[in-house]
Amino acid sequence: MYIELSGQQHPQAKTVVLSAGLGGSGNFWLPQLNALRAQYRVVVYDQRGTGRSPDTLPDGYSMQDMAAELASALAQHGISQCDVVGHALGGMIGLQMALDYPALVSRVVVVNGWLRLDPHTRRCFHVRRDLLLNVGVEAFVRAQPLFLYPADWLSANQSRIEAEDTLHVAHFQGMENLLRRLHALMTTDFSATAAQITQPVLLICSQDDLLVPWTCSEILLDALPNASLKKMSWGGHAMSVTDSLTFNPMLMEWLETPAPGPAPATVMEPSWQNH
């Protein structure tokens, strides 16, 4: 599995692991890397079967498998403790690691995540799956930005989106891999285990997320014993990309605060100069 370490390398440096969503590519976190590298040892990786980690995923592939693969890769690099920052599926990996490897995971940040799959999100995933199966990879890739980004940001960034479409088609993870990873994501349910996750968890959601209703983060907040929630009013599902000027300080402040406990939910207004 492709894994890359950068940033601070002294022995006392804290390690922050960045885990992407369904796309699986560590490149998703490019808008956060400079800020994080200045203070932390930063780990990015391409999830198994995606990007620079080509593989054929087995039947029955699960969230537990994804967590175990990351834990094994970190162990191979001598990392025995870390904070995990995950977007959607990546956040689910972080929560699963907190359950399965509690000594490894100090804290978790879950961006636009959920306790169990919301009916609206299920509908969106079914639409995306149907596009892939019945129309093809190019249609799936062209539709993907509609679920990730706000309309006004898409309108202002069409040339960038078109270039990314070409790249994503060329490096598509493969239909079977994506369907198995999607099934693992859709069937993950922390309802019975969330109370066992005692590590501090920061939930960040965007109130204009088309794919995952922001209320999913409130449900997850209520289920976790040591969680806090911050809401962004704009940015879509991938608000860490569209409004990094709001997202990055929010993330850095929490990571820099020792052992944060539960706090009231707050709403962050967007950095309008970004869009």
Phi, psi and omega in degrees: 000130181291126180219141185227128177252136179208180180083213185291133184240004180289156188301331183273357183294133174286149181254130175243122180257128181254123183239122185280178180273215187298331178295328172084351188272134176297340180296344177304331188267012181307321180294346181257347193295314183299317180296317183287321183297334181294338185234341189230161162281123188248132178245123169240152181206156172263124184296152183307131179085008180228156171050238184272012177241060184296138179189164174255118184282145183278161170300146179077014179303137191225171175296326177298322177297316181298318179294318181295321179297317179291317179301319179296317180296320179294319179299322179296337178259014175073021181265117184252351178205141183199163165260141180247126175248118185230142177257119178053249179307320178298325175293324176296322175299317179300316179294320179295321177295322178299326177286311190275334183225063187298331179287337181278321189260116179277315183210161181226139169245125180245116182259118179051055179252193183201161175281311174216160188297129178281146180303323178294316179297321177300316178300316180298317179295322178296319178298316180294319178296318180296321176300316181296314185285323189257340181244315176132177185297317183297319178294320177300314182293319180295327180282335187305315181299334179297330180271344186262323194237152175292154184299319182293323177291319177299317181299323183275353186230034184298320181296321177295316181296318180297321178294320178292324177303313180299317180295317183291325176294316182295329184244030182300139187289349181104141186299312183295319178299313182297318181295323179289323178290321178295319178297319178298319180293315184291334182265357178288132183214116181263013184304319184271350187237350185302323181296342180275351180272097186266350178295151172300135180231129171257125175257131176235129179225160176247131186285351176248023177294120180282331186273315184237111179305138182298338178295340177298325179290326176293321177296317179294322178302316181292334184273337183268138184284341185218063185235156172225160187229133171236134182247135171258139184277344183212152173138345179075190183297325180256051184292342174294339176267311187286330181222061180294336179294333173270317186293312188299311178299325178297314179295313184297319181300317181291318180296328182280345182272122182296132171039062180293145177255186180301143179216156178298149178293141177231154180247125179260126176285152184289157170275095191298337178294349180278346185208000000 
